[in-house]
Amino acid sequence: MPEDVRLQALAYVIRLYNELTAENGAPTLGTQNQAVDFILANQELRRAVAGWAASTNINEASTAPPQRLPYDQLYQQVRAYLVTVMGRPPGSTLAGTPQR
């Protein structure tokens, strides 16, 4: 598996985690690796992440606010998986639909 696909999946997981938790950081290493492996194990999710990465610059830091992830099949599947592996931290809104 090409390393760029793994990096794209990692960037997606971190971005999704930030949206779900309203934190600016990455999930724990175990959670992060499980979510990346979940994406890499599914060809459709790999393609969807590659498409997302092609539409955004994942390699460049910016002072602009990050764009929200599209609420599509990729988002829904990876979000559901993250919620499962993370559980629901106290005071979080992980179980609800994202507020737009």
GROMACS elastic network, one bead per residue, 0.5 to 0.9 nm:
[ bonds ]
;  ai    aj funct       b0    kb
    1     4     6  0.86113   500
    1     5     6  0.72752   500
    1     6     6  0.78026   500
    1    40     6  0.85182   500
    2     5     6  0.56598   500
    2     6     6  0.70165   500
    3     6     6  0.51532   500
    3     7     6  0.62982   500
    3     8     6  0.86577   500
    4     8     6  0.60347   500
    4     9     6  0.85314   500
    4    50     6  0.89722   500
    5     8     6  0.50286   500
    5     9     6  0.61572   500
    5    10     6  0.85317   500
    5    40     6  0.79093   500
    5    46     6  0.71953   500
    5    49     6  0.79622   500
    5    50     6  0.67927   500
    6     9     6  0.51128   500
    6    10     6  0.61116   500
    6    11     6  0.86385   500
    6    36     6  0.70418   500
    6    37     6  0.84907   500
    6    39     6  0.88902   500
    6    40     6  0.72475   500
    6    46     6  0.89122   500
    7    11     6  0.61075   500
    7    12     6  0.85549   500
    7    36     6  0.88597   500
    8    11     6  0.51157   500
    8    12     6  0.62186   500
    8    13     6  0.86781   500
    8    46     6  0.88530   500
    8    49     6  0.65165   500
    8    50     6  0.66110   500
    8    52     6  0.85433   500
    8    53     6  0.61176   500
    8    58     6  0.74699   500
    9    12     6  0.50623   500
    9    13     6  0.61672   500
    9    14     6  0.86590   500
    9    35     6  0.83662   500
    9    36     6  0.55525   500
    9    37     6  0.85488   500
    9    39     6  0.66676   500
    9    40     6  0.74622   500
    9    46     6  0.74851   500
    9    49     6  0.61487   500
    9    50     6  0.79773   500
    9    53     6  0.86177   500
   10    13     6  0.51231   500
   10    14     6  0.62047   500
   10    15     6  0.85804   500
   10    32     6  0.72987   500
   10    33     6  0.80607   500
   10    35     6  0.82105   500
   10    36     6  0.58086   500
   11    14     6  0.52514   500
   11    15     6  0.61543   500
   11    16     6  0.85868   500
   11    53     6  0.83928   500
   11    58     6  0.66579   500
   11    59     6  0.88433   500
   12    15     6  0.51235   500
   12    16     6  0.60504   500
   12    17     6  0.84655   500
   12    36     6  0.86024   500
   12    49     6  0.70699   500
   12    52     6  0.82954   500
   12    53     6  0.80029   500
   12    58     6  0.86684   500
   12    69     6  0.85733   500
   13    16     6  0.51141   500
   13    17     6  0.59905   500
   13    18     6  0.85602   500
   13    26     6  0.81564   500
   13    27     6  0.82924   500
   13    32     6  0.68038   500
   13    35     6  0.66882   500
   13    36     6  0.67965   500
   13    78     6  0.78716   500
   13    79     6  0.88226   500
   13    82     6  0.85470   500
   14    17     6  0.50355   500
   14    18     6  0.61816   500
   14    19     6  0.87104   500
   14    24     6  0.89354   500
   14    25     6  0.71209   500
   14    26     6  0.51560   500
   14    27     6  0.68014   500
   14    32     6  0.75802   500
   15    18     6  0.51461   500
   15    19     6  0.63836   500
   15    20     6  0.87627   500
   15    24     6  0.88412   500
   15    25     6  0.86317   500
   15    26     6  0.81211   500
   15    66     6  0.86178   500
   15    68     6  0.84786   500
   15    69     6  0.77521   500
   16    19     6  0.50863   500
   16    20     6  0.61644   500
   16    21     6  0.86091   500
   16    68     6  0.86968   500
   16    69     6  0.72361   500
   16    75     6  0.78181   500
   16    78     6  0.83512   500
   16    79     6  0.72702   500
   16    82     6  0.89148   500
   17    20     6  0.51013   500
   17    21     6  0.60201   500
   17    22     6  0.79607   500
   17    23     6  0.77721   500
   17    24     6  0.86539   500
   17    25     6  0.79827   500
   17    26     6  0.67477   500
   17    27     6  0.65025   500
   17    79     6  0.83678   500
   17    82     6  0.79685   500
   18    21     6  0.54132   500
   18    22     6  0.53092   500
   18    23     6  0.50862   500
   18    24     6  0.56041   500
   18    25     6  0.64791   500
   18    26     6  0.71918   500
   18    27     6  0.84547   500
   19    22     6  0.53926   500
   19    23     6  0.74547   500
   19    24     6  0.87265   500
   19    68     6  0.76217   500
   19    69     6  0.83472   500
   19    98     6  0.81424   500
   20    23     6  0.80518   500
   20    79     6  0.82232   500
   20    92     6  0.82248   500
   20    93     6  0.72085   500
   20    94     6  0.58177   500
   20    98     6  0.73109   500
   21    24     6  0.84521   500
   21    89     6  0.89800   500
   21    92     6  0.65892   500
   21    93     6  0.73776   500
   21    94     6  0.69856   500
   22    92     6  0.88642   500
   23    26     6  0.82842   500
   26    29     6  0.80590   500
   26    32     6  0.74513   500
   27    30     6  0.80314   500
   27    31     6  0.60540   500
   27    32     6  0.55289   500
   27    86     6  0.87270   500
   28    31     6  0.53340   500
   28    32     6  0.59628   500
   28    33     6  0.85382   500
   29    33     6  0.60055   500
   29    34     6  0.84988   500
   30    33     6  0.52459   500
   30    34     6  0.61462   500
   30    35     6  0.86429   500
   31    34     6  0.51577   500
   31    35     6  0.61808   500
   31    36     6  0.85986   500
   31    82     6  0.75070   500
   31    85     6  0.65117   500
   31    86     6  0.67213   500
   32    35     6  0.52947   500
   32    36     6  0.61940   500
   32    37     6  0.86098   500
   32    82     6  0.86753   500
   33    36     6  0.50923   500
   33    37     6  0.60321   500
   33    38     6  0.84548   500
   34    37     6  0.51254   500
   34    38     6  0.60730   500
   34    39     6  0.87631   500
   34    82     6  0.85455   500
   34    85     6  0.79188   500
   35    39     6  0.64007   500
   35    40     6  0.86971   500
   35    78     6  0.71213   500
   35    81     6  0.70402   500
   35    82     6  0.64131   500
   35    85     6  0.82447   500
   36    39     6  0.52010   500
   36    40     6  0.61896   500
   36    41     6  0.86151   500
   37    41     6  0.59489   500
   37    42     6  0.87878   500
   38    41     6  0.53533   500
   38    42     6  0.68853   500
   38    45     6  0.85707   500
   38    78     6  0.77920   500
   38    81     6  0.79275   500
   39    42     6  0.56135   500
   39    43     6  0.78903   500
   39    44     6  0.84985   500
   39    45     6  0.53832   500
   39    46     6  0.58616   500
   39    49     6  0.80956   500
   39    74     6  0.89172   500
   39    78     6  0.73141   500
   40    43     6  0.69317   500
   40    45     6  0.71234   500
   40    46     6  0.56406   500
   41    45     6  0.81246   500
   41    46     6  0.78713   500
   42    45     6  0.53509   500
   42    46     6  0.62416   500
   42    47     6  0.87562   500
   43    46     6  0.50368   500
   43    47     6  0.62218   500
   43    48     6  0.85926   500
   44    47     6  0.51615   500
   44    48     6  0.61391   500
   44    49     6  0.86324   500
   44    74     6  0.84929   500
   45    49     6  0.60522   500
   45    50     6  0.84880   500
   45    73     6  0.86833   500
   45    74     6  0.60893   500
   45    77     6  0.85716   500
   45    78     6  0.85353   500
   46    49     6  0.51909   500
   46    50     6  0.61707   500
   46    51     6  0.86316   500
   47    50     6  0.50661   500
   47    51     6  0.61824   500
   47    52     6  0.86370   500
   48    51     6  0.50317   500
   48    52     6  0.61894   500
   48    53     6  0.85931   500
   48    73     6  0.87635   500
   48    74     6  0.64475   500
   49    53     6  0.60335   500
   49    54     6  0.85125   500
   49    74     6  0.75451   500
   50    53     6  0.50421   500
   50    54     6  0.61398   500
   50    55     6  0.87436   500
   51    54     6  0.51333   500
   51    55     6  0.64768   500
   52    55     6  0.52211   500
   52    56     6  0.65335   500
   52    69     6  0.85502   500
   52    70     6  0.86499   500
   53    56     6  0.52941   500
   53    57     6  0.67711   500
   53    58     6  0.63971   500
   54    57     6  0.72803   500
   54    58     6  0.85735   500
   56    59     6  0.89360   500
   56    67     6  0.87601   500
   57    60     6  0.59660   500
   57    61     6  0.86026   500
   58    61     6  0.79510   500
   61    64     6  0.89182   500
   62    65     6  0.77320   500
   62    66     6  0.81088   500
   63    66     6  0.85234   500
   64    67     6  0.87309   500
   66    69     6  0.88866   500
   67    70     6  0.88617   500
   68    71     6  0.85577   500
   68   100     6  0.88353   500
   69    72     6  0.84862   500
   69    75     6  0.73243   500
   70    73     6  0.89739   500
   70    74     6  0.85331   500
   70    75     6  0.69030   500
   71    74     6  0.78104   500
   71    75     6  0.55457   500
   71    76     6  0.69221   500
   71    98     6  0.87435   500
   72    75     6  0.52308   500
   72    76     6  0.62322   500
   72    77     6  0.87002   500
   73    76     6  0.50976   500
   73    77     6  0.60742   500
   73    78     6  0.84962   500
   74    77     6  0.53630   500
   74    78     6  0.60627   500
   74    79     6  0.81989   500
   75    78     6  0.54580   500
   75    79     6  0.57285   500
   75    80     6  0.83682   500
   76    79     6  0.51591   500
   76    80     6  0.60451   500
   76    81     6  0.86088   500
   77    80     6  0.52342   500
   77    81     6  0.62992   500
   77    82     6  0.87036   500
   78    81     6  0.50384   500
   78    82     6  0.60824   500
   78    83     6  0.85833   500
   79    82     6  0.50573   500
   79    83     6  0.61304   500
   79    84     6  0.85595   500
   79    94     6  0.86851   500
   80    83     6  0.52164   500
   80    84     6  0.62866   500
   80    85     6  0.88869   500
   80    95     6  0.87085   500
   81    84     6  0.50550   500
   81    85     6  0.63247   500
   81    86     6  0.84946   500
   82    85     6  0.52389   500
   82    86     6  0.57978   500
   82    87     6  0.80457   500
   83    86     6  0.52100   500
   83    87     6  0.55156   500
   83    88     6  0.67275   500
   83    94     6  0.63847   500
   83    95     6  0.70115   500
   84    87     6  0.54831   500
   84    88     6  0.82601   500
   86    89     6  0.76901   500
   87    94     6  0.84025   500
   87    95     6  0.89520   500
   88    91     6  0.83086   500
   88    92     6  0.66076   500
   88    93     6  0.78398   500
   88    94     6  0.61206   500
   88    95     6  0.69551   500
   89    92     6  0.55771   500
   89    93     6  0.84727   500
   89    94     6  0.78881   500
   90    93     6  0.88191   500
   92    95     6  0.79898   500
   93    96     6  0.55662   500
   93    97     6  0.81265   500
   93    98     6  0.81237   500
   94    97     6  0.78210   500
   94    98     6  0.81112   500
   95    98     6  0.89378   500
   96    99     6  0.84132   500
